[in-house]
Amino acid sequence: MRKIVLTLMMTLLAAGLQAQHLTPSKILDNWYVGANMGINSKVTHNDFMSNVNPSAALRLGRDFNPYVGVMFEGTAFFNDLRFGMSKTMVKAVNYDLLATVNLSNLISGFKGNQRFFETRVLAGVGFNHIYGLQTENNNDFITKLGLDLVFHVNSLDALEFYLSPAINFNMDHYSERTQFNMNYAAWQLSAGVNYRFKNSNGTR
Protein backbone atom coordinates (compact mmCIF):
# COMPACT_ATOMS: atom_id res chain seq x y z
CA MET A 1 0.00 0.00 0.00
CA ARG A 2 2.89 2.37 0.72
CA LYS A 3 4.18 1.72 -2.80
CA ILE A 4 0.79 2.74 -4.21
CA VAL A 5 0.80 6.01 -2.25
CA LEU A 6 4.40 6.76 -3.31
CA THR A 7 3.58 6.04 -6.94
CA LEU A 8 0.59 8.41 -6.77
CA MET A 9 2.76 11.18 -5.30
CA MET A 10 5.32 10.79 -8.09
CA THR A 11 2.54 10.86 -10.67
CA LEU A 12 1.15 14.09 -9.23
CA LEU A 13 4.63 15.65 -9.33
CA ALA A 14 5.11 14.66 -12.97
CA ALA A 15 1.70 16.08 -13.85
CA GLY A 16 2.54 19.34 -12.12
CA LEU A 17 5.77 19.69 -14.11
CA GLN A 18 3.92 19.14 -17.41
CA ALA A 19 1.25 21.65 -16.43
CA GLN A 20 3.82 24.47 -16.15
CA HIS A 21 3.62 24.91 -19.93
CA LEU A 22 -0.18 25.45 -19.98
CA THR A 23 -2.12 28.70 -19.86
CA PRO A 24 -3.52 29.12 -16.32
CA SER A 25 -7.27 28.59 -16.03
CA LYS A 26 -9.67 30.95 -14.26
CA ILE A 27 -11.17 29.98 -10.91
CA LEU A 28 -14.59 29.20 -12.46
CA ASP A 29 -13.16 27.05 -15.27
CA ASN A 30 -13.10 23.25 -15.46
CA TRP A 31 -15.84 22.49 -12.92
CA TYR A 32 -18.20 19.53 -13.15
CA VAL A 33 -20.98 17.81 -11.21
CA GLY A 34 -21.86 14.15 -11.42
CA ALA A 35 -23.91 11.28 -10.08
CA ASN A 36 -23.55 7.52 -10.07
CA MET A 37 -25.13 4.32 -8.84
CA GLY A 38 -23.28 1.15 -7.96
CA ILE A 39 -22.76 -1.93 -5.85
CA ASN A 40 -20.30 -2.82 -3.10
CA SER A 41 -19.34 -5.87 -1.08
CA LYS A 42 -16.76 -6.82 1.54
CA VAL A 43 -13.35 -7.93 0.28
CA THR A 44 -12.67 -10.87 2.64
CA HIS A 45 -14.69 -13.58 4.40
CA ASN A 46 -17.58 -12.92 2.09
CA ASP A 47 -19.49 -14.35 -0.88
CA PHE A 48 -19.34 -11.28 -3.13
CA MET A 49 -22.44 -11.90 -5.26
CA SER A 50 -24.61 -13.06 -2.35
CA ASN A 51 -23.87 -9.99 -0.24
CA VAL A 52 -23.98 -7.08 -2.67
CA ASN A 53 -25.15 -3.72 -1.34
CA PRO A 54 -26.45 -0.86 -3.55
CA SER A 55 -25.08 2.67 -3.38
CA ALA A 56 -25.62 6.11 -4.92
CA ALA A 57 -23.25 9.08 -5.03
CA LEU A 58 -22.99 12.76 -5.95
CA ARG A 59 -19.79 14.45 -7.13
CA LEU A 60 -18.43 17.97 -7.38
CA GLY A 61 -15.01 18.41 -8.95
CA ARG A 62 -12.54 20.68 -10.68
CA ASP A 63 -9.60 19.98 -12.97
CA PHE A 64 -6.69 22.31 -12.25
CA ASN A 65 -5.19 21.38 -15.63
CA PRO A 66 -5.53 18.44 -18.09
CA TYR A 67 -3.53 16.22 -15.73
CA VAL A 68 -4.64 16.71 -12.12
CA GLY A 69 -7.73 17.82 -10.25
CA VAL A 70 -9.72 17.41 -7.07
CA MET A 71 -13.17 16.02 -6.38
CA PHE A 72 -15.59 15.80 -3.46
CA GLU A 73 -17.80 12.71 -3.45
CA GLY A 74 -20.63 11.81 -1.10
CA THR A 75 -21.84 8.19 -1.26
CA ALA A 76 -24.91 6.71 0.43
CA PHE A 77 -25.16 2.95 1.06
CA PHE A 78 -28.60 1.34 1.20
CA ASN A 79 -27.97 -2.12 2.61
CA ASP A 80 -25.62 -3.69 5.14
CA LEU A 81 -25.21 -7.34 4.17
CA ARG A 82 -22.09 -8.58 5.98
CA PHE A 83 -21.40 -5.07 7.34
CA GLY A 84 -23.43 -4.71 10.55
CA MET A 85 -26.88 -4.45 12.08
CA SER A 86 -28.02 -1.00 10.95
CA LYS A 87 -31.81 -0.84 10.47
CA THR A 88 -32.19 2.51 8.69
CA MET A 89 -32.87 2.93 4.95
CA VAL A 90 -29.53 4.69 4.43
CA LYS A 91 -27.09 2.46 6.28
CA ALA A 92 -24.00 4.65 5.98
CA VAL A 93 -22.55 7.65 4.14
CA ASN A 94 -18.98 8.18 2.94
CA TYR A 95 -17.62 11.71 2.44
CA ASP A 96 -14.42 11.61 0.35
CA LEU A 97 -11.98 14.28 -0.82
CA LEU A 98 -10.17 12.74 -3.80
CA ALA A 99 -7.21 13.74 -5.96
CA THR A 100 -7.70 12.87 -9.64
CA VAL A 101 -4.96 12.12 -12.16
CA ASN A 102 -5.69 11.80 -15.90
CA LEU A 103 -3.37 8.96 -16.90
CA SER A 104 -4.29 9.23 -20.59
CA ASN A 105 -3.10 12.84 -20.81
CA LEU A 106 -0.13 12.22 -18.55
CA ILE A 107 1.20 9.30 -20.61
CA SER A 108 0.16 10.29 -24.15
CA GLY A 109 0.09 14.08 -23.79
CA PHE A 110 -2.79 16.53 -23.94
CA LYS A 111 -3.88 17.22 -27.55
CA GLY A 112 -6.21 20.14 -26.81
CA ASN A 113 -9.45 18.17 -26.80
CA GLN A 114 -11.08 15.23 -25.08
CA ARG A 115 -10.37 11.67 -26.13
CA PHE A 116 -13.17 9.19 -26.72
CA PHE A 117 -11.76 7.11 -23.85
CA GLU A 118 -9.70 8.26 -20.86
CA THR A 119 -8.46 6.65 -17.67
CA ARG A 120 -8.28 8.60 -14.43
CA VAL A 121 -6.90 7.57 -11.04
CA LEU A 122 -8.82 8.52 -7.89
CA ALA A 123 -7.24 8.53 -4.44
CA GLY A 124 -8.07 10.31 -1.22
CA VAL A 125 -9.37 10.34 2.33
CA GLY A 126 -12.61 11.05 4.11
CA PHE A 127 -14.90 9.89 6.86
CA ASN A 128 -17.75 7.43 7.15
CA HIS A 129 -20.88 7.80 9.27
CA ILE A 130 -22.96 4.71 10.12
CA TYR A 131 -26.65 5.16 10.94
CA GLY A 132 -28.76 3.12 13.32
CA LEU A 133 -26.04 1.52 15.44
CA GLN A 134 -26.28 1.63 19.22
CA THR A 135 -22.69 2.67 19.75
CA GLU A 136 -20.80 5.87 20.43
CA ASN A 137 -18.28 5.37 17.62
CA ASN A 138 -20.27 5.79 14.40
CA ASN A 139 -17.68 7.93 12.57
CA ASP A 140 -14.57 6.43 11.00
CA PHE A 141 -11.54 7.60 9.03
CA ILE A 142 -11.61 6.09 5.51
CA THR A 143 -9.57 6.04 2.31
CA LYS A 144 -10.56 5.33 -1.27
CA LEU A 145 -8.47 4.14 -4.24
CA GLY A 146 -10.01 3.69 -7.66
CA LEU A 147 -10.24 4.39 -11.37
CA ASP A 148 -12.65 6.28 -13.62
CA LEU A 149 -12.92 4.68 -17.06
CA VAL A 150 -14.37 7.65 -18.96
CA PHE A 151 -16.18 7.74 -22.32
CA HIS A 152 -16.92 10.96 -24.26
CA VAL A 153 -19.58 11.32 -26.97
CA ASN A 154 -18.81 14.14 -29.44
CA SER A 155 -22.47 15.10 -29.88
CA LEU A 156 -22.83 15.36 -26.07
CA ASP A 157 -19.68 17.31 -25.27
CA ALA A 158 -21.03 18.52 -21.93
CA LEU A 159 -21.48 14.94 -20.68
CA GLU A 160 -18.99 12.21 -19.90
CA PHE A 161 -19.97 8.68 -18.92
CA TYR A 162 -17.82 6.56 -16.64
CA LEU A 163 -17.39 3.18 -15.02
CA SER A 164 -15.56 3.34 -11.70
CA PRO A 165 -14.05 0.32 -9.90
CA ALA A 166 -12.64 1.16 -6.46
CA ILE A 167 -11.71 -0.15 -3.04
CA ASN A 168 -12.68 1.55 0.24
CA PHE A 169 -10.74 1.03 3.48
CA ASN A 170 -12.09 1.62 6.97
CA MET A 171 -8.87 2.77 8.61
CA ASP A 172 -9.62 2.84 12.34
CA HIS A 173 -13.05 1.49 13.31
CA TYR A 174 -11.84 -1.95 14.41
CA SER A 175 -8.37 -1.11 15.62
CA GLU A 176 -6.50 1.11 18.04
CA ARG A 177 -4.23 2.30 15.23
CA THR A 178 -4.78 3.58 11.71
CA GLN A 179 -3.97 0.92 9.12
CA PHE A 180 -4.79 -0.53 5.70
CA ASN A 181 -6.46 -3.85 6.47
CA MET A 182 -8.13 -5.93 3.75
CA ASN A 183 -10.44 -7.45 6.36
CA TYR A 184 -12.05 -4.02 6.79
CA ALA A 185 -12.28 -3.06 3.14
CA ALA A 186 -14.99 -3.19 0.47
CA TRP A 187 -14.96 -3.45 -3.32
CA GLN A 188 -17.11 -0.92 -5.15
CA LEU A 189 -18.25 -0.71 -8.77
CA SER A 190 -20.19 2.35 -9.97
CA ALA A 191 -21.52 3.70 -13.26
CA GLY A 192 -22.42 7.35 -13.73
CA VAL A 193 -22.30 10.58 -15.67
CA ASN A 194 -20.60 13.95 -15.17
CA TYR A 195 -21.82 17.27 -16.52
CA ARG A 196 -19.02 19.71 -17.39
CA PHE A 197 -19.77 23.43 -17.21
CA LYS A 198 -18.64 25.70 -20.01
CA ASN A 199 -15.32 27.48 -19.47
CA SER A 200 -14.52 31.16 -19.99
CA ASN A 201 -13.06 30.36 -23.45
CA GLY A 202 -16.18 28.46 -24.54
CA THR A 203 -14.74 24.95 -24.20
CA ARG A 204 -15.62 22.27 -21.69
Secondary structure, 3 states (H helix, E strand, C coil): CHHHHHHHHHHHHHHHHHHCCCCCCCCCCCEEEEEEEEEEEECCCCCCHHHCEEEEEEEEEEECCCCEEEEEEEEEECCCCCCCCCCCCCCEEEEEEEEEEEHHHHHHCCCCCCCCEEEEEEEEEEEEEECCCCCCCCEEEEEEEEEEEEEECHHHCCEEEEEEEEEEEECCCCCCCCCCCHHHEEEEEEEEEEEECCCCCCCC
